[in-house]
């Protein structure tokens, strides 16, 4: 029986807790006058804790709430001391920094926990701050900016606390290539400042502003024309979700922020549902009332206070298991301290809790860690989650790219874009009868057709406008841009569709699509005129050196022929084949005969094929290297265009030399339009440097002009867009589709080789490397040389004739004239024999006249003669 009684007592003792909390625990709360929603959240949290029987089941929380004016730290301190005299176990709030720091010092002096929901992280052993550390928030901003690859941005802040929150972003320019401009939002009218930012061309804007003024800021930005696709606003407030953004959903503006409270989580939905309609109907702030009514979210400080009450209750519950807690009434004027205060703070720092703001966990320094911040962006459906950021994992984009692209396409569909362009054949031209049309119908050309095809694929409308200053776009000495590039920078145009070259310097201020044409810089020059050939142009194929070599070869071959013939036994024969007794033999390859034989062979083998191919219209320059080394022919390019920039910035010696020449030449070699450059080329002694596509277009129609040399560089034409334009990727995809389908090549053939005289000079180009037909003017010299040779041979023959006639006259004992007459009669006898007696031999061996003569007879053996008398003839 005694043993049973002991067991009963032990069981009863074990069933009772080791220590018991007081039945009522007081907590104090200080709220600023504008913290209505935070007060509602605080009250709701206390009610929920008291209703939760698993948490301090025998204890009830009772709160003392005091209202204080923001930044009135003196009265806030007095009211806090009143609450301490009532015996509170913790003080919550207030929100204003100055008052909060004063209350924190009071709590530290009496060792009472101070529950804070502020970004300010002033170190204190008795402060428990559930707000993420400002360094973490600043890191999140830096990570997001780097994820977007921003290189230039403007930071706008409302007060000095904003500079503290933006501290990591302010350090970024020293660590990377970021360009950061910092401006303060002073007063209530920020439109002049926003206009200044707009005119400067900054499109990435980070805004640190109280949530209550965000709508006012966006409205003023809308009034100055900044609520478009080209601007991106990143807000540092964690309460962006409670701002009414209905007026800005359909403008396509990029509005991004963070949120700590995910309204989709069940615990958050339960908290919102628990707040009665009567509670939030009494809110003075229409923004907060509307946010709760729509159920989108609650402000962060309210959610943090809600979580702070639960954290305090759970830590107190856990501490009660090991200690007997007594609540003491304290006096600020006396040196008193609560003995359990530090233990309670340590328990809260080691307690983990799932709250409205996610997992509540602290590190060794008492700062909150392992929290998750959602990245939210504005779409047509409202603010949606695009990703999340954690202190350990950084940025994690969860937004579906396909959905994002589809949304951009939907935003672009049926939207009218402003397209800036410049007149340049054949890209953009006025129709011959343009007066009959209006609007876009006035223009035609390659770019116009391409723009129409792109608009069909993407689904937008467009309005074409000519650039105001008639320039493509280049920076001046002060770095100010002009032309189409300037209009894109100023967002006065959505697209620049023209022969706009993609270049590095332009990419610094605008964006480009994929190139739709690939090209390079080339030289346009006047085609050399045909010249009348000289009489002796048949000598042109060979230079003087070659002719000298040929003469030397001719003499050498002739001499070798003479020598070899004397060595060969087959070249020696008897001059009197009928005489068997003679030992005399002779060689016909004398020196003169060898020379004559060789020249005859050379003349028969003369080849004029080389002359047929050499006879071309030679240009005085062949490439850029030759052009740069001479000064007789001037050269230039289009002013303030990509070619101009290429030569100005080039470090290649040849191009540097060309730029120095162009820059120093007077009058100026630069032209304002391509047409002006063509006219200067036609006048002669001028080379125009321009893109190869334009060069081909010109030379296809004007046969007096030609391209000289190859390409000086390689580049492409692209469609220009403002920086970070949402249209760039869509237009780029459309260009790739047109390339794959062959549409761009069809358009190229249409405007280069078919329309308006295209292909006119194709035949000229096809024949430029072929052999030319020889005319009398080309080979007349050959006949002159032939006639001269014939005349010389006649003169030599006459001289020989006279000389022989004179010798024969002496032998025949008759006059020279008679001898010449006899010889001449024999020479012109066409029907007579071609053989005659050698008078020279006849004179040497006088014969007696016997009346019998020996004459050769046809048909008899060689050497046979028959006698005949004079009367036989």
C-alpha positions in Angstrom: 0.0 0.0 0.0 2.8 2.4 0.8 4.6 1.5 -2.4 1.5 2.4 -4.4 1.3 5.7 -2.6 4.9 6.6 -3.5 4.3 5.8 -7.2 1.3 8.0 -7.2 3.2 10.9 -5.7 6.1 10.5 -8.2 3.7 10.3 -11.1 1.9 13.4 -10.0 5.2 15.2 -9.6 6.3 14.2 -13.1 3.0 15.3 -14.6 3.5 18.8 -13.3 5.9 21.2 -15.0 9.2 22.0 -13.4 8.4 25.7 -13.4 5.2 27.6 -14.2 4.8 30.9 -16.1 2.6 33.6 -14.5 -1.0 33.4 -15.6 -0.7 36.9 -17.3 2.4 38.2 -19.0 2.4 41.9 -20.0 4.0 43.1 -23.2 4.3 46.7 -24.4 4.0 48.1 -27.9 4.8 51.5 -29.3 3.3 52.4 -32.7 3.8 55.5 -34.8 0.7 57.4 -35.8 0.7 55.9 -39.3 1.3 52.3 -38.2 -2.4 51.2 -38.2 -1.9 47.9 -40.1 1.1 47.0 -37.9 -1.1 47.5 -34.8 -3.8 45.3 -36.3 -1.2 42.6 -37.0 0.1 42.9 -33.4 -3.3 42.5 -31.9 -4.1 39.6 -34.2 -0.9 37.8 -33.3 -1.6 38.2 -29.5 -5.1 36.8 -30.0 -3.8 33.9 -32.0 -1.2 33.0 -29.3 -3.7 33.2 -26.6 -6.0 30.9 -28.6 -3.2 28.4 -29.2 -3.4 25.9 -26.3 -0.1 24.2 -27.3 1.8 27.5 -26.6 1.8 28.7 -23.0 -1.5 26.9 -22.2 -1.8 28.4 -18.8 -0.6 31.9 -19.6 -2.3 34.8 -21.3 -0.6 37.6 -23.1 -1.8 41.1 -22.3 -0.6 44.1 -24.3 -0.2 47.8 -23.5 -0.3 49.9 -26.7 0.9 53.4 -26.9 0.8 55.8 -29.8 3.8 58.1 -30.4 4.6 60.7 -33.0 7.3 59.7 -35.4 10.8 60.9 -34.5 9.5 62.1 -31.0 12.0 60.0 -29.1 11.4 62.0 -25.8 7.7 61.1 -25.5 8.4 57.6 -26.8 10.8 57.1 -23.9 8.4 58.3 -21.3 5.7 55.9 -22.5 8.1 53.1 -22.6 9.1 53.8 -19.0 5.4 53.7 -18.1 5.1 50.3 -19.7 8.1 49.1 -17.8 6.6 50.2 -14.5 3.6 48.0 -15.4 5.9 45.0 -15.6 6.2 44.1 -19.3 8.4 41.2 -20.5 9.2 42.9 -23.8 8.6 46.1 -25.7 7.7 46.0 -29.4 8.5 49.0 -31.7 8.3 51.8 -32.5 9.2 52.0 -36.3 10.9 55.4 -36.6 14.7 55.1 -36.3 15.3 57.8 -33.8 12.6 56.7 -31.4 13.5 53.0 -31.8 17.2 53.6 -30.9 16.1 55.5 -27.8 13.8 52.7 -26.7 16.6 50.2 -27.4 18.9 52.0 -25.1 16.2 52.0 -22.3 15.6 48.3 -22.8 19.3 47.6 -22.7 19.6 49.5 -19.4 16.9 47.4 -17.7 17.7 44.2 -19.7 14.3 43.8 -21.2 14.0 42.4 -24.8 13.4 44.9 -27.5 11.5 43.4 -30.4 12.3 45.3 -33.6 11.0 45.1 -37.2 13.3 47.7 -38.8 16.0 47.6 -41.4 18.3 49.4 -39.0 20.7 46.9 -37.4 22.1 48.8 -34.4 24.1 46.4 -32.3 22.5 45.6 -28.9 22.5 42.4 -26.8 18.9 42.9 -25.9 17.5 43.7 -29.4 15.8 41.0 -31.5 15.4 42.3 -35.1 13.4 40.1 -37.5 14.0 42.4 -40.4 16.7 41.1 -42.9 20.0 42.9 -42.5 20.4 45.9 -44.8 23.6 44.4 -46.1 21.8 41.4 -47.3 19.2 43.6 -49.1 22.0 45.6 -50.7 23.7 42.3 -51.8 20.4 41.2 -53.4 20.2 44.4 -55.4 23.8 44.0 -56.6 23.2 40.3 -57.6 20.0 41.3 -59.5 21.7 44.1 -61.3 24.5 41.8 -62.4 22.0 39.2 -63.5 20.5 41.7 -65.8 24.0 42.8 -66.9 23.3 46.4 -66.3 26.4 48.6 -66.9 24.8 52.0 -66.4 22.1 53.0 -63.9 20.7 55.9 -61.8 20.1 55.6 -58.1 17.3 57.7 -56.6 17.0 58.0 -52.8 14.6 59.9 -50.5 16.7 60.4 -47.4 20.1 59.5 -46.0 18.9 56.1 -44.8 18.5 55.2 -48.5 22.2 55.8 -49.1 22.9 53.3 -46.4 20.7 50.7 -48.0 22.3 51.3 -51.4 25.8 51.2 -50.0 26.8 48.0 -51.9 25.5 49.4 -55.2 27.5 52.5 -54.6 30.7 50.3 -54.2 30.0 48.5 -57.4 31.6 51.0 -59.9 35.0 50.5 -58.2 34.7 46.7 -58.6 33.4 46.6 -62.2 32.5 48.7 -65.2 29.2 50.0 -63.7 28.4 53.6 -64.3 26.3 54.9 -61.4 24.6 58.3 -61.1 23.2 59.2 -57.7 20.4 61.7 -57.2 18.1 62.6 -54.3 14.3 62.9 -54.6 13.6 66.2 -52.9 10.2 67.7 -52.3 7.1 66.4 -53.9 7.6 67.3 -57.6 10.2 65.0 -59.1 9.3 65.6 -62.7 12.1 68.0 -63.5 14.6 65.4 -62.2 12.9 62.6 -64.2 13.0 64.7 -67.4 16.7 65.2 -66.8 17.3 61.5 -66.4 15.2 60.8 -69.5 17.2 63.4 -71.6 20.4 61.8 -70.4 19.3 58.5 -71.8 19.4 56.5 -68.5 16.9 53.7 -68.6 17.9 51.6 -65.6 16.7 53.3 -62.4 17.0 52.0 -58.8 14.5 53.8 -56.5 14.7 53.8 -52.7 11.5 55.4 -51.6 8.9 54.9 -48.9 6.1 52.6 -50.1 3.5 55.3 -49.5 5.1 57.4 -52.2 5.8 54.8 -54.9 2.5 55.4 -56.7 3.2 59.1 -56.8 6.6 58.5 -58.2 5.3 56.2 -61.0 2.5 58.7 -61.8 5.0 61.5 -62.3 7.2 59.2 -64.4 4.2 58.5 -66.5 3.6 62.2 -67.0 7.1 62.7 -68.4 6.8 59.7 -70.7 9.0 57.2 -68.9 6.4 54.5 -68.4 7.3 52.6 -71.6 9.0 49.4 -72.5 12.4 51.1 -72.5 12.6 51.9 -68.8 13.3 49.6 -66.0 12.5 50.6 -62.4 13.9 48.5 -59.5 12.4 49.4 -56.1 14.2 48.6 -52.9 11.0 48.6 -50.7 9.8 45.2 -49.6 6.2 46.4 -49.8 5.9 46.9 -53.5 3.2 44.2 -53.6 0.7 46.4 -51.6 1.0 49.3 -54.1 -1.9 49.7 -56.5 -0.3 49.3 -60.0 -3.4 48.9 -62.1 -2.6 52.2 -64.0 0.7 50.9 -65.1 0.1 47.2 -66.0 -0.6 47.8 -69.7 2.1 50.3 -70.5 4.8 47.6 -70.8 7.0 49.3 -68.1 9.5 47.0 -66.4 8.8 47.4 -62.7 10.7 45.0 -60.4 11.0 44.7 -56.6 11.4 42.2 -53.7 8.8 40.8 -51.3 9.3 39.0 -48.0 5.7 37.9 -47.7 4.4 35.4 -50.2 0.6 35.8 -50.3 0.3 32.3 -51.7 1.5 30.5 -48.6 -1.3 29.0 -46.4 -0.1 30.7 -43.3 -0.3 34.1 -44.9 -3.8 33.4 -46.3 -5.0 32.3 -42.8 -3.6 35.5 -41.3 -5.3 37.7 -43.8 -8.6 35.8 -43.4 -8.4 36.2 -39.6 -8.5 39.9 -39.8 -12.1 41.0 -39.6 -13.6 43.4 -42.1 -14.3 45.8 -39.3 -10.6 45.9 -38.5 -9.2 46.9 -41.8 -12.2 49.2 -42.7 -11.0 51.5 -40.0 -7.6 51.9 -41.6 -6.7 55.5 -42.6 -4.3 54.4 -45.3 -6.3 53.6 -48.5 -3.3 51.8 -49.9 -3.0 49.4 -47.0 -6.8 49.0 -46.8 -7.0 48.2 -50.5 -4.0 45.8 -50.3 -5.7 43.8 -47.5 -9.1 43.9 -49.3 -7.5 42.4 -52.5 -5.7 39.9 -50.4 -2.5 40.5 -52.2 -0.2 41.0 -49.2 0.4 42.9 -46.0 3.2 45.4 -45.3 6.4 43.8 -44.2 6.6 45.6 -40.8 3.1 44.2 -39.9 4.1 40.7 -40.9 7.4 41.0 -39.0 5.6 42.2 -35.8 3.2 39.3 -36.2 6.1 36.9 -36.4 7.8 38.7 -33.5 4.9 38.0 -31.2 5.0 34.3 -32.0 8.8 34.2 -31.7 8.6 35.8 -28.2 5.8 33.4 -27.1 7.6 30.3 -28.3 10.9 31.3 -26.7 9.2 32.2 -23.5 7.4 28.8 -23.6 10.8 27.0 -24.1 12.5 29.0 -21.4 9.8 28.2 -19.0 10.8 24.5 -19.1 14.2 25.2 -17.5 13.6 28.3 -15.4 11.0 29.8 -13.1 10.2 33.1 -14.7 9.0 36.0 -12.7 8.0 39.3 -14.3 9.3 42.3 -12.6 8.1 45.9 -12.6 11.0 48.2 -13.4 11.8 51.8 -13.0 13.8 53.7 -15.6 15.1 56.0 -12.9 16.5 53.3 -10.8 19.4 50.9 -11.4 17.2 47.9 -12.0 17.4 45.0 -14.4 15.2 42.0 -15.2 17.1 38.8 -14.3 15.6 36.7 -17.1 15.9 39.2 -19.9 19.2 38.1 -21.4 18.2 34.4 -21.2 15.0 35.2 -23.0 16.9 37.0 -25.8 19.3 34.1 -26.2 16.4 31.7 -26.5 14.8 33.8 -29.2 18.1 33.9 -31.1 18.2 30.1 -31.1 14.6 29.4 -31.8 13.4 28.5 -35.3 10.0 29.4 -36.4 7.9 29.3 -39.6 6.2 32.7 -39.8 4.5 35.0 -42.3 7.9 36.1 -43.6 9.2 32.6 -44.0 11.7 30.7 -41.9 12.9 32.7 -38.9 16.5 31.8 -38.0 19.3 33.8 -36.7 23.1 33.5 -37.0 25.7 33.8 -34.3 25.6 37.6 -34.4 21.9 37.8 -34.0 21.1 38.7 -37.6 18.4 36.9 -39.5 19.6 34.4 -42.0 18.3 31.7 -44.4 15.3 33.8 -45.5 13.9 33.9 -49.0 13.0 37.0 -50.9 10.8 36.7 -54.0 11.7 38.8 -57.0 8.5 40.2 -58.4 7.8 41.9 -61.8 4.8 43.7 -63.1 2.9 42.1 -66.0 -0.6 42.5 -67.4 -1.8 40.1 -64.8 -0.3 42.2 -62.0 2.8 41.5 -59.9 4.1 38.0 -60.5 7.0 36.0 -59.1 10.0 36.0 -61.4 12.5 34.3 -59.2 13.9 34.4 -55.7 17.0 35.4 -53.8 18.6 33.8 -50.7 21.7 34.8 -48.8 23.5 31.5 -49.6 22.2 30.8 -53.1 21.9 34.2 -54.6 19.6 34.8 -57.6 17.4 32.0 -59.0 15.2 33.1 -61.9 12.1 30.9 -62.0 10.2 32.8 -64.6 9.3 30.8 -67.7 11.1 32.2 -70.7 8.5 31.0 -73.1 5.7 32.7 -71.2 7.8 35.8 -71.0 8.4 35.9 -74.7 4.7 35.2 -75.4 3.8 38.1 -73.1 6.2 40.4 -74.9 4.7 39.3 -78.3 1.2 40.0 -77.0 2.3 43.4 -75.8 3.9 44.1 -79.2 1.0 42.8 -81.2 -1.0 45.5 -82.9 1.2 48.1 -81.2 2.4 51.0 -83.5 6.1 51.5 -83.4 8.0 54.6 -84.6 10.6 53.7 -87.2 13.3 56.2 -88.0 15.2 55.8 -91.3 17.2 57.7 -93.8 17.0 57.9 -97.6 19.6 55.7 -99.2 19.2 53.8 -102.5 18.2 51.0 -102.6 17.4 50.6 -98.9 14.9 53.4 -98.5 13.7 55.5 -101.4 10.8 57.8 -102.3 8.6 56.3 -105.0 8.8 58.0 -108.4 5.2 59.1 -108.0 5.3 59.5 -104.2 3.0 62.6 -104.4 0.1 60.2 -105.0 0.6 58.4 -101.7 0.6 59.2 -98.0 2.2 57.7 -94.9 4.3 54.6 -95.2 3.2 54.1 -98.9 5.4 57.0 -99.9 8.6 54.8 -99.4 10.0 51.8 -101.1 13.2 49.8 -101.0 14.9 46.8 -99.6 14.5 47.9 -95.9 10.9 48.9 -96.5 10.1 45.4 -97.9 12.1 43.8 -95.1 10.3 45.8 -92.4 6.9 44.8 -93.9 7.9 41.1 -93.7 9.1 41.5 -90.1 5.9 43.2 -89.0 3.9 40.4 -90.4 5.9 37.8 -88.5 5.9 39.7 -85.1 2.5 41.3 -85.6 3.1 45.1 -85.0 2.2 48.2 -86.9 4.7 50.9 -87.7 5.0 54.5 -88.8 8.0 55.5 -90.8 9.7 58.9 -90.2 12.9 60.3 -91.8 15.6 61.2 -89.3 15.6 64.9 -88.5 19.2 65.8 -89.3 19.7 63.3 -92.1 22.6 61.4 -90.4 23.1 57.9 -89.4 24.7 58.6 -86.0 28.1 59.3 -84.7 29.5 61.0 -81.5 30.9 64.5 -81.7 34.0 65.8 -79.9 31.9 66.1 -76.7 30.5 62.6 -76.9 27.0 63.8 -78.0 25.4 61.5 -80.6 23.4 62.7 -83.6 21.3 61.0 -86.4 19.2 58.0 -85.9 21.3 56.8 -83.0 20.3 60.0 -81.1 16.6 59.4 -81.7 17.0 55.9 -80.3 18.8 57.1 -77.3 16.1 59.7 -76.7 13.4 57.0 -77.2 11.9 59.2 -80.0 11.9 56.1 -82.2 11.4 52.4 -81.5 13.4 51.0 -84.4 16.0 52.3 -86.8 15.6 50.4 -90.1 18.2 51.5 -92.6 21.8 50.7 -93.8 22.9 51.2 -90.2 26.2 49.5 -89.5 26.7 47.5 -86.3 29.7 48.9 -84.5 31.2 48.7 -81.0 30.9 52.4 -80.3 27.2 52.3 -81.2 26.6 49.2 -79.1 27.6 51.3 -76.1 24.5 53.5 -76.4 21.9 51.4 -78.4 21.2 47.8 -79.1 21.2 45.9 -82.5 19.4 43.0 -83.8 21.0 40.2 -85.7 22.6 41.5 -89.0 20.4 41.3 -92.1 23.3 42.1 -94.5 27.0 41.3 -94.3 29.4 43.6 -96.0 32.7 45.6 -95.8 34.3 48.9 -96.8 35.2 49.0 -100.5 36.6 51.6 -103.0 34.4 53.1 -105.7 36.4 54.5 -108.7 35.8 55.7 -112.2 36.3 53.1 -114.8 39.3 53.9 -117.0 38.3 55.1 -120.5 39.4 53.2 -123.6 42.4 54.7 -125.5 43.1 54.5 -129.2 46.0 52.0 -129.7 49.2 53.2 -131.1 50.5 52.0 -134.5 53.0 49.8 -132.8 50.7 48.5 -130.0 51.5 44.9 -131.1 54.8 45.4 -129.2 53.0 46.1 -125.9 52.8 42.5 -124.7 56.5 42.4 -124.1 58.6 44.9 -122.1 61.9 46.4 -123.4 63.8 44.0 -121.2 62.0 41.1 -122.8 62.7 42.4 -126.3 66.4 42.7 -125.4 66.4 39.2 -124.1 64.8 38.1 -127.3 67.4 39.8 -129.5 70.1 38.2 -127.4 68.4 34.8 -127.8 68.0 35.4 -131.5 71.7 36.0 -132.0 72.6 33.1 -129.7 70.4 30.6 -131.5 71.6 31.8 -134.9 75.3 31.4 -133.9 74.6 28.0 -132.4 72.8 27.0 -135.6 75.8 28.1 -137.6 78.3 26.2 -135.5 76.3 23.0 -135.2 75.6 23.0 -139.0 79.4 23.1 -139.6 79.8 20.1 -137.3 77.0 18.0 -138.9 78.2 15.9 -141.9 74.7 16.1 -143.4 74.8 19.8 -144.0 77.8 19.6 -146.4 77.2 18.8 -150.1 78.9 19.4 -153.5 78.0 22.5 -155.4 78.5 20.5 -158.7 76.7 17.2 -158.2 77.2 16.3 -161.9 81.0 16.4 -161.5 82.3 13.2 -160.0 85.9 14.5 -159.8 85.4 17.6 -157.6 86.4 17.5 -153.9 84.8 20.8 -153.1 81.8 20.8 -150.7 79.9 23.7 -149.3 77.5 24.4 -146.3 74.4 26.5 -146.9 74.2 27.6 -143.2 76.4 30.6 -143.5 76.2 33.3 -140.9 73.8 35.3 -142.9 71.6 32.3 -143.8 71.6 31.2 -140.1 70.4 34.7 -139.1 67.8 34.7 -141.8 66.6 31.2 -141.0 66.2 32.0 -137.3 64.3 35.2 -137.8 62.0 33.5 -140.2 61.2 30.8 -137.7 60.5 33.4 -135.0 58.2 35.3 -137.2 56.2 32.2 -138.1 55.8 31.2 -134.5 54.9 34.7 -133.3 52.1 34.4 -130.7 49.7 37.3 -130.2 47.6 35.5 -127.5 49.4 37.4 -124.8 48.5 40.7 -126.5 44.9 39.7 -126.6 44.8 39.2 -122.8 47.0 42.1 -121.9 44.9 44.6 -123.7 42.7 45.8 -120.8 41.6 49.0 -119.2 44.1 49.3 -116.4 43.1 51.3 -113.2 45.7 53.6 -111.8 45.0 52.1 -108.3 44.5 48.5 -107.4 43.8 48.5 -103.7 43.8 50.6 -100.5 47.6 50.1 -100.1 48.3 51.7 -103.4 45.7 54.4 -102.7 47.3 55.3 -99.5 50.8 55.7 -101.0 49.9 58.3 -103.6 48.5 61.8 -103.4 47.3 62.6 -106.9 44.0 60.8 -106.5 42.1 62.1 -103.5 39.7 59.9 -101.5 37.1 60.3 -98.9 33.9 58.9 -97.3 30.5 59.8 -95.9 30.7 62.3 -93.0 29.8 61.1 -89.5 29.0 57.5 -90.8 30.4 54.1 -89.8 33.2 54.3 -92.5 34.2 57.7 -91.1 34.4 56.2 -87.6 36.3 53.2 -88.8 39.2 55.2 -90.3 39.2 57.7 -87.5 39.6 55.0 -84.8 41.7 52.5 -86.8 45.2 51.6 -85.6 46.3 49.8 -88.8 49.1 51.9 -90.4 47.6 51.9 -93.8 44.2 53.1 -92.6 45.9 55.6 -90.2 47.8 57.1 -93.1 44.6 57.3 -95.2 42.7 59.0 -92.3 45.5 61.6 -91.9 45.3 62.3 -95.6 41.5 62.7 -95.6 41.5 64.8 -92.5 44.1 67.2 -93.7 43.1 67.5 -97.4 41.5 70.8 -98.4 39.0 71.2 -99.8 37.4 68.5 -97.7 37.2 65.1 -99.2 34.2 64.1 -97.0 30.7 64.2 -98.4 27.3 64.6 -96.8 25.5 62.1 -99.0 26.4 59.0 -101.0 25.0 60.8 -104.1 27.5 63.6 -103.6 30.3 61.1 -103.4 29.3 59.4 -106.6 29.3 62.7 -108.4 32.8 63.4 -107.3 33.9 60.0 -108.5 32.4 60.7 -111.9 34.4 63.9 -112.2 37.5 61.9 -111.9 40.6 61.7 -109.7 38.5 60.8 -106.6 37.9 57.5 -104.9 34.9 57.1 -102.7 35.1 54.7 -99.7 31.7 53.1 -98.9 30.1 49.9 -98.0 30.4 47.1 -100.5 26.6 46.6 -100.9 26.2 50.1 -101.9 29.2 49.9 -104.2 27.6 46.8 -105.9 24.3 48.6 -106.3 26.0 51.6 -108.0 28.3 49.6 -110.3 25.3 47.5 -111.4 23.7 50.6 -112.9 26.5 52.9 -113.8 29.0 51.2 -116.1 31.4 54.1 -115.9 32.1 53.2 -112.3 33.8 50.1 -110.8 34.9 48.6 -107.5 38.6 48.6 -106.9 40.3 46.0 -104.8 38.7 43.8 -102.1 37.0 44.6 -98.7 38.9 46.6 -96.1 36.9 45.1 -93.2 34.0 42.9 -92.4 30.8 44.0 -90.7 27.0 43.9 -90.9 23.9 46.0 -91.1 21.4 45.6 -88.3 18.2 47.1 -87.0 18.8 49.5 -84.2 16.7 49.6 -81.0 17.0 51.6 -77.7 18.9 49.9 -75.0 17.2 46.9 -73.4 14.3 47.1 -75.9 11.8 44.3 -75.5 11.5 44.2 -79.3 15.1 43.4 -80.1 14.9 39.6 -79.6 11.6 39.3 -81.4 12.8 41.3 -84.4 16.1 39.3 -84.4 14.2 36.0 -84.5 12.1 37.4 -87.4 15.3 38.3 -89.3 16.7 34.8 -88.8 13.5 33.3 -90.2 13.6 35.5 -93.2 17.2 34.4 -93.9 16.4 30.8 -93.5 13.4 31.1 -95.9 15.5 32.9 -98.5 13.3 36.0 -98.3 16.2 38.3 -97.7 18.1 37.0 -100.7 15.0 37.4 -102.9 14.7 41.0 -101.8 18.4 41.5 -102.4 18.2 40.3 -106.0 15.1 42.4 -106.5 16.6 45.7 -105.5 20.2 45.2 -106.6 19.8 43.2 -109.9 16.3 43.8 -111.2 14.7 47.1 -110.2 15.6 50.4 -111.7 18.3 49.3 -114.1 19.9 46.6 -112.1 22.1 44.2 -114.0 22.8 46.7 -116.7 26.5 46.4 -116.3 26.7 42.6 -115.9 28.0 42.1 -119.4 30.8 44.6 -118.8 31.9 42.7 -115.8 31.7 39.4 -117.5 34.0 40.5 -120.3 36.6 42.4 -118.3 38.8 39.4 -118.0 38.3 38.0 -121.5 40.5 38.4 -124.7 39.7 41.4 -126.8 39.2 41.4 -130.6 42.1 42.7 -132.6 41.3 45.5 -135.1 43.4 47.2 -137.8 44.4 49.8 -135.3 45.9 47.1 -133.1 47.9 45.1 -135.8 48.5 47.9 -138.3 52.0 48.1 -137.1 52.6 44.5 -138.2 51.8 45.4 -141.7 53.9 48.6 -141.6 56.9 46.5 -140.5 56.1 44.0 -143.3 55.9 46.7 -145.9 59.1 48.2 -144.6 60.8 44.8 -144.9 59.4 44.4 -148.4 60.6 47.8 -149.4 64.0 47.1 -148.0 64.2 43.8 -149.8 63.3 45.5 -153.1 66.0 48.1 -152.6 68.6 45.4 -151.8 67.4 43.4 -154.9 67.8 46.5 -157.1 71.2 47.2 -155.8 72.3 43.6 -156.4 70.7 43.7 -159.9 72.6 46.8 -160.8 75.8 45.5 -159.4 75.5 42.1 -161.2 74.5 43.9 -164.4 77.6 46.0 -164.3 79.8 42.9 -163.8 78.1 41.0 -166.6 78.4 44.0 -169.0 82.1 44.0 -168.6 82.3 40.3 -169.4 79.8 40.5 -172.3 81.5 43.5 -173.8 78.3 45.6 -173.8 76.9 48.6 -172.1 75.4 48.4 -168.6 72.1 49.6 -169.9 71.9 46.9 -172.5 72.9 44.3 -170.0 70.3 45.5 -167.5 67.7 45.5 -170.3 68.5 41.9 -171.2 68.4 40.8 -167.6 65.2 42.7 -167.0 63.5 41.0 -170.0 64.6 37.6 -168.8 63.3 38.3 -165.2 59.8 39.4 -166.4 59.3 36.5 -168.8 56.5 34.6 -167.1 56.3 31.8 -169.5 60.0 31.2 -170.0 62.4 28.8 -168.3 63.4 29.5 -164.7 67.0 28.4 -165.5 69.7 30.1 -167.4 73.4 29.7 -168.1 75.8 31.1 -165.6 77.4 34.0 -167.3 80.3 34.0 -164.9 81.3 30.5 -165.7 80.9 31.2 -169.4 83.4 34.0 -169.4 85.9 31.9 -167.5 86.0 29.1 -170.1 85.7 30.5 -173.6 84.3 28.0 -176.1 84.9 27.8 -179.8 81.9 28.2 -181.9 81.4 24.9 -183.7 77.8 25.6 -184.4 76.7 22.9 -182.0 75.1 23.7 -178.6 74.3 21.4 -175.8 70.9 22.0 -174.2 69.2 19.9 -171.6 66.3 17.9 -172.8 63.4 16.8 -170.7 63.1 13.1 -170.2 66.8 12.3 -170.7 69.1 11.0 -168.0 70.7 13.7 -165.9 73.9 15.0 -167.5 72.9 13.9 -171.1 73.2 16.6 -173.8 72.4 16.5 -177.5 74.0 18.6 -180.2 72.0 21.1 -182.2 72.8 23.8 -184.7 71.5 27.3 -184.9 69.2 26.5 -187.7 67.6 23.8 -185.6 65.8 26.2 -183.4 
